[in-house]
Amino acid sequence: MSATRGLCVRTMMELDQSCSVLREYGSEQSLLSRPDGSSTFVQGDTSILAGVYGPAEVKVSKEIYDRATVEVLIQPKMGLPSVRERAREQCVRETCEAALLLTLHPRSSLTVILQVVHDDGSLLSCCLNAACMALMDAGLPMNHLFCGVTCAISKEGQITTDPTARQEKESRALLTFALDSVERNVLMSSTTGSFSVHELQQCIAVSQKASEQIFQFYRDSVKRRYSKIQ
C-alpha cells in the first residue's frame, strides 16, 4: 500500500451490556485519482465507495451567492437510482451541509458521489461514514466530523446496532442517526416503523456510545496514514 493511502480495521467491539456489537469495519482513503478526495468504507458485508469533487464551478441555476452548493449522488449496485436513493441523498446532503464550512467557498459546488458496492444492512450509516472519510481526504474545512449509526428495534423491543439486512427485515423499527464528533449531537435522523419516545431516546444513547468507537477509528486511520508519509 502506498504512503498516500491509509488502511485501518477495528473488529467487533462491545458497546455495553444492554446492546449488541458493531460489525467489523474498515476504510481506505485516496483510492481514486480523479476525485479531489475518495474513500471506501466497509461495515460487515456492506461496502461503499465515495468520491468528492470540488470546490468547482457551479451552474448558474444552482449558484448560492454566500456559500457553496452541496450535491450528493448515490449510485445503486445495479439499475438506476430510485426514490429510496433520493431520500438517502437528502440525508447525506443535510449532514454534509451541517458539517462543512460552506461560506468559505461561495458560488461554487461540492459534489459527493457514493457508489454502493454491496448492501448487507445499515446502508445509510455506511454512506455517511464513507462520505466523511472522503471529505477528510479532500481536505475540506469542516466544523466537525460526523458519523452514522443505525439501530434496529426487534418485535421484542431489543435494540441492535449496525444491523444486517436480515435483522432489518425482522425488525419493527429502523433508526439511523448522524452525530457530530464534538458534543455527539444528532445532526440528522432517518426513521421507519413504529417506536415509543423511550425507545427513541434509548437508540440515541446507544448511537452516541457507538459513535465514540467510530470517531476513534477515524483518528487511528488518519494517524496511521500520515505516520507512513513522515
Disulfide bonds with the S-S distance in Angstrom:
none
